[in-house]
Amino acid sequence: MIYDRWPPQMPIRIAAILALLVLTWGSSLHAQSSSFTVDLSWEGTASCFDPRSPPFLLSGVPAGTKTLKFVMKDIDAPSYPHGGGTVVYSGQNQIGRGAFSYKGPCPPQGQHSYQWTLEAQDGTGKTLAVATVT
């Protein structure tokens, strides 16, 4: 049998590799959770560089979430730093206008598309799930 030719530490190494794969695959699946969604409304936002974040609606926030990290990106000018903010999460399904400060949209010309990325994080800062809205 092939097992007779393996060094004695081989089953331990295989078990460690399998455990690592299960942990990595499991957290990747969880981070890609399709049930975690976010939506927002620009209504009431100042036309240029409003420092108050828009209101957000959340659903499917994973259990164990302690903070929500928001980041806005201008898809048409991705190097422009709009920033975002972090909000303590305590089970709410809405994050109100002005929950954090950031540099709101003010495209230099024409219309731009913006993408918000929202990370649900546990108490250690580990990302549990990611949701985006454009």
Sequence and secondary structure as in RCSB ss.txt:
>XXXX:A:sequence
MIYDRWPPQMPIRIAAILALLVLTWGSSLHAQSSSFTVDLSWEGTASCFDPRSPPFLLSGVPAGTKTLKFVMKDI
DAPSYPHGGGTVVYSGQNQIGRGAFSYKGPCPPQGQHSYQWTLEAQDGTGKTLAVATVT
>XXXX:A:secstr
 GGGGS TTHHHHHHHHHHHHHHHHHHHHHHT TT EEEE  TT  SS   B   EEEE   TT  EEEEEEEET
TSTTS   EEEEE SS SEE TTSSB      SSS   EEEEEEEE TTS EEEEEEE 
